[in-house]
Amino acid sequence: MKNILHIISSTRGAESVSTRLGNEIINRVTNTNPGSTVTTLNLETDPLLHLNESRTNALMTPLHLRTEQEISELAHATKAVEQLLASDIVVISLPFINFGVPSSLKVWLDNIVQAGVTFSYSANGPEGLVQGKKVYIALASGGVYSDGPMAAYDHATPYLKNVLWFIGVTDVEVIRAEGTKIPGIQETSLQKAIESISI
């Protein structure tokens, strides 16, 4: 039995390829692990708050020194961290937007990367505190960016993997549905991605 967190960052609802791919990954995980629970965080319908001056100051204040106002300011961020820490498996449905991640997913990352909570600083440098998680990135892109001449334009995958590594998540698998806007490829891109899932 696994606790699964599904993070949806597409704005396309039922038409989203990344969301559909993420759902297929979850189906495989739940079939392999009966009794698993799934928590869905849809950043389109339930977005987190962007950082502003007061929330940034609150995040930079050590936990034990935060005021009631600061704790209230960060309630949404605290919930997001709790969801992450409670999960065994995280599925991030990631549409490839202008060579990077959607702004809603960037905001989620800004809220969960917290000193003293998901990472700490030691004499040896930063240490991730989010341990023992498996992350699947269900990536959908209109073009092909895994290799070839456009590979250098993929800023989404390395960025997301680096942030996850920074907070301690090292077991990350990327499953790609590529060429969803390319004639001759788009018809089979999602199915090929689904067939590549190995749980």
Contacts in CASP RR format, 6 or more apart in sequence:
PFRMAT RR
TARGET T0000
AUTHOR 0000-0000-0000
METHOD contacts of the structure
MODEL  1
MKNILHIISSTRGAESVSTRLGNEIINRVTNTNPGSTVTTLNLETDPLLH
LNESRTNALMTPLHLRTEQEISELAHATKAVEQLLASDIVVISLPFINFG
VPSSLKVWLDNIVQAGVTFSYSANGPEGLVQGKKVYIALASGGVYSDGPM
AAYDHATPYLKNVLWFIGVTDVEVIRAEGTKIPGIQETSLQKAIESISI
1 33 0 8 1.000
1 34 0 8 1.000
1 35 0 8 1.000
1 36 0 8 1.000
1 37 0 8 1.000
2 29 0 8 1.000
2 30 0 8 1.000
2 33 0 8 1.000
2 36 0 8 1.000
2 37 0 8 1.000
2 88 0 8 1.000
2 89 0 8 1.000
3 36 0 8 1.000
3 37 0 8 1.000
3 39 0 8 1.000
3 86 0 8 1.000
3 87 0 8 1.000
3 88 0 8 1.000
3 89 0 8 1.000
4 26 0 8 1.000
4 29 0 8 1.000
4 30 0 8 1.000
4 36 0 8 1.000
4 37 0 8 1.000
4 38 0 8 1.000
4 39 0 8 1.000
4 87 0 8 1.000
4 88 0 8 1.000
4 89 0 8 1.000
4 90 0 8 1.000
4 91 0 8 1.000
5 38 0 8 1.000
5 39 0 8 1.000
5 41 0 8 1.000
5 83 0 8 1.000
5 84 0 8 1.000
5 86 0 8 1.000
5 87 0 8 1.000
5 89 0 8 1.000
5 90 0 8 1.000
5 91 0 8 1.000
6 22 0 8 1.000
6 23 0 8 1.000
6 26 0 8 1.000
6 38 0 8 1.000
6 39 0 8 1.000
6 40 0 8 1.000
6 41 0 8 1.000
6 90 0 8 1.000
6 91 0 8 1.000
6 93 0 8 1.000
7 41 0 8 1.000
7 43 0 8 1.000
7 90 0 8 1.000
7 91 0 8 1.000
7 92 0 8 1.000
7 93 0 8 1.000
7 105 0 8 1.000
7 108 0 8 1.000
8 16 0 8 1.000
8 18 0 8 1.000
8 19 0 8 1.000
8 40 0 8 1.000
8 41 0 8 1.000
8 42 0 8 1.000
8 43 0 8 1.000
8 44 0 8 1.000
8 93 0 8 1.000
9 18 0 8 1.000
9 43 0 8 1.000
9 44 0 8 1.000
9 92 0 8 1.000
9 93 0 8 1.000
9 94 0 8 1.000
9 95 0 8 1.000
9 101 0 8 1.000
9 102 0 8 1.000
9 104 0 8 1.000
9 105 0 8 1.000
9 108 0 8 1.000
10 16 0 8 1.000
10 18 0 8 1.000
10 19 0 8 1.000
10 44 0 8 1.000
10 93 0 8 1.000
10 95 0 8 1.000
10 102 0 8 1.000
10 140 0 8 1.000
11 44 0 8 1.000
11 95 0 8 1.000
11 102 0 8 1.000
12 19 0 8 1.000
12 95 0 8 1.000
13 19 0 8 1.000
13 44 0 8 1.000
16 93 0 8 1.000
16 95 0 8 1.000
16 140 0 8 1.000
17 95 0 8 1.000
17 140 0 8 1.000
17 177 0 8 1.000
17 180 0 8 1.000
17 189 0 8 1.000
17 190 0 8 1.000
18 93 0 8 1.000
18 94 0 8 1.000
18 95 0 8 1.000
18 138 0 8 1.000
18 139 0 8 1.000
18 140 0 8 1.000
18 177 0 8 1.000
19 93 0 8 1.000
19 138 0 8 1.000
20 190 0 8 1.000
21 93 0 8 1.000
21 138 0 8 1.000
21 139 0 8 1.000
21 140 0 8 1.000
21 175 0 8 1.000
21 177 0 8 1.000
21 190 0 8 1.000
21 193 0 8 1.000
21 194 0 8 1.000
22 91 0 8 1.000
22 93 0 8 1.000
22 136 0 8 1.000
22 138 0 8 1.000
24 138 0 8 1.000
24 194 0 8 1.000
24 197 0 8 1.000
25 91 0 8 1.000
25 136 0 8 1.000
25 138 0 8 1.000
25 175 0 8 1.000
25 197 0 8 1.000
25 199 0 8 1.000
26 38 0 8 1.000
26 91 0 8 1.000
28 197 0 8 1.000
28 199 0 8 1.000
29 36 0 8 1.000
29 89 0 8 1.000
29 91 0 8 1.000
29 199 0 8 1.000
30 36 0 8 1.000
30 38 0 8 1.000
31 199 0 8 1.000
32 199 0 8 1.000
39 83 0 8 1.000
39 86 0 8 1.000
39 87 0 8 1.000
41 80 0 8 1.000
41 83 0 8 1.000
41 108 0 8 1.000
43 102 0 8 1.000
43 104 0 8 1.000
43 105 0 8 1.000
43 107 0 8 1.000
43 108 0 8 1.000
44 104 0 8 1.000
47 104 0 8 1.000
47 107 0 8 1.000
48 76 0 8 1.000
48 77 0 8 1.000
48 80 0 8 1.000
48 104 0 8 1.000
48 107 0 8 1.000
48 108 0 8 1.000
48 111 0 8 1.000
49 55 0 8 1.000
49 76 0 8 1.000
49 77 0 8 1.000
49 107 0 8 1.000
49 111 0 8 1.000
50 107 0 8 1.000
50 110 0 8 1.000
51 59 0 8 1.000
51 107 0 8 1.000
51 110 0 8 1.000
51 111 0 8 1.000
54 70 0 8 1.000
54 73 0 8 1.000
55 73 0 8 1.000
55 74 0 8 1.000
55 77 0 8 1.000
57 70 0 8 1.000
58 66 0 8 1.000
58 70 0 8 1.000
58 71 0 8 1.000
58 73 0 8 1.000
58 74 0 8 1.000
59 74 0 8 1.000
59 77 0 8 1.000
59 114 0 8 1.000
59 115 0 8 1.000
60 115 0 8 1.000
61 70 0 8 1.000
62 116 0 8 1.000
63 116 0 8 1.000
63 117 0 8 1.000
66 74 0 8 1.000
71 78 0 8 1.000
76 111 0 8 1.000
77 111 0 8 1.000
77 112 0 8 1.000
77 114 0 8 1.000
80 108 0 8 1.000
80 111 0 8 1.000
80 112 0 8 1.000
81 111 0 8 1.000
81 112 0 8 1.000
81 114 0 8 1.000
81 117 0 8 1.000
81 118 0 8 1.000
84 90 0 8 1.000
84 112 0 8 1.000
84 118 0 8 1.000
84 130 0 8 1.000
84 133 0 8 1.000
85 130 0 8 1.000
87 133 0 8 1.000
88 132 0 8 1.000
88 133 0 8 1.000
88 134 0 8 1.000
89 133 0 8 1.000
89 134 0 8 1.000
89 135 0 8 1.000
89 136 0 8 1.000
90 133 0 8 1.000
90 134 0 8 1.000
90 135 0 8 1.000
90 136 0 8 1.000
90 169 0 8 1.000
91 135 0 8 1.000
91 136 0 8 1.000
91 138 0 8 1.000
92 105 0 8 1.000
92 135 0 8 1.000
92 136 0 8 1.000
92 137 0 8 1.000
92 138 0 8 1.000
92 160 0 8 1.000
93 138 0 8 1.000
93 140 0 8 1.000
94 101 0 8 1.000
94 102 0 8 1.000
94 105 0 8 1.000
94 137 0 8 1.000
94 138 0 8 1.000
94 139 0 8 1.000
94 140 0 8 1.000
94 156 0 8 1.000
94 160 0 8 1.000
95 102 0 8 1.000
95 139 0 8 1.000
95 140 0 8 1.000
95 141 0 8 1.000
96 139 0 8 1.000
96 140 0 8 1.000
96 141 0 8 1.000
96 142 0 8 1.000
96 143 0 8 1.000
96 145 0 8 1.000
96 154 0 8 1.000
96 156 0 8 1.000
97 103 0 8 1.000
97 156 0 8 1.000
99 153 0 8 1.000
99 154 0 8 1.000
99 155 0 8 1.000
99 156 0 8 1.000
100 154 0 8 1.000
100 155 0 8 1.000
100 156 0 8 1.000
100 159 0 8 1.000
101 156 0 8 1.000
101 159 0 8 1.000
101 160 0 8 1.000
105 160 0 8 1.000
109 160 0 8 1.000
109 163 0 8 1.000
112 118 0 8 1.000
112 167 0 8 1.000
113 119 0 8 1.000
113 163 0 8 1.000
113 166 0 8 1.000
113 167 0 8 1.000
115 121 0 8 1.000
116 129 0 8 1.000
117 129 0 8 1.000
118 128 0 8 1.000
118 129 0 8 1.000
118 130 0 8 1.000
118 167 0 8 1.000
118 168 0 8 1.000
119 126 0 8 1.000
119 127 0 8 1.000
119 128 0 8 1.000
119 129 0 8 1.000
119 130 0 8 1.000
119 166 0 8 1.000
119 167 0 8 1.000
119 168 0 8 1.000
120 126 0 8 1.000
120 127 0 8 1.000
120 128 0 8 1.000
120 129 0 8 1.000
121 127 0 8 1.000
126 166 0 8 1.000
127 168 0 8 1.000
128 166 0 8 1.000
128 167 0 8 1.000
128 168 0 8 1.000
129 167 0 8 1.000
129 168 0 8 1.000
130 167 0 8 1.000
130 168 0 8 1.000
130 169 0 8 1.000
131 168 0 8 1.000
132 169 0 8 1.000
132 171 0 8 1.000
133 169 0 8 1.000
133 171 0 8 1.000
134 171 0 8 1.000
134 173 0 8 1.000
135 164 0 8 1.000
135 169 0 8 1.000
135 171 0 8 1.000
135 172 0 8 1.000
135 173 0 8 1.000
136 172 0 8 1.000
136 173 0 8 1.000
136 174 0 8 1.000
136 175 0 8 1.000
137 157 0 8 1.000
137 160 0 8 1.000
137 161 0 8 1.000
137 172 0 8 1.000
137 173 0 8 1.000
137 174 0 8 1.000
137 175 0 8 1.000
138 175 0 8 1.000
138 177 0 8 1.000
138 193 0 8 1.000
139 156 0 8 1.000
139 157 0 8 1.000
139 174 0 8 1.000
139 175 0 8 1.000
139 176 0 8 1.000
139 177 0 8 1.000
140 176 0 8 1.000
140 177 0 8 1.000
140 178 0 8 1.000
140 180 0 8 1.000
140 190 0 8 1.000
141 176 0 8 1.000
141 177 0 8 1.000
141 178 0 8 1.000
141 179 0 8 1.000
141 180 0 8 1.000
142 178 0 8 1.000
142 179 0 8 1.000
142 180 0 8 1.000
142 181 0 8 1.000
142 182 0 8 1.000
142 186 0 8 1.000
143 150 0 8 1.000
143 178 0 8 1.000
143 179 0 8 1.000
143 180 0 8 1.000
143 181 0 8 1.000
143 182 0 8 1.000
144 150 0 8 1.000
144 178 0 8 1.000
144 179 0 8 1.000
144 182 0 8 1.000
144 185 0 8 1.000
145 151 0 8 1.000
145 153 0 8 1.000
145 154 0 8 1.000
145 178 0 8 1.000
146 154 0 8 1.000
146 176 0 8 1.000
146 178 0 8 1.000
157 174 0 8 1.000
161 172 0 8 1.000
161 174 0 8 1.000
164 170 0 8 1.000
164 172 0 8 1.000
165 172 0 8 1.000
175 193 0 8 1.000
175 196 0 8 1.000
175 197 0 8 1.000
176 193 0 8 1.000
177 189 0 8 1.000
177 190 0 8 1.000
177 192 0 8 1.000
177 193 0 8 1.000
178 185 0 8 1.000
178 189 0 8 1.000
178 193 0 8 1.000
179 185 0 8 1.000
179 186 0 8 1.000
179 189 0 8 1.000
180 186 0 8 1.000
180 189 0 8 1.000
180 190 0 8 1.000
182 189 0 8 1.000
END
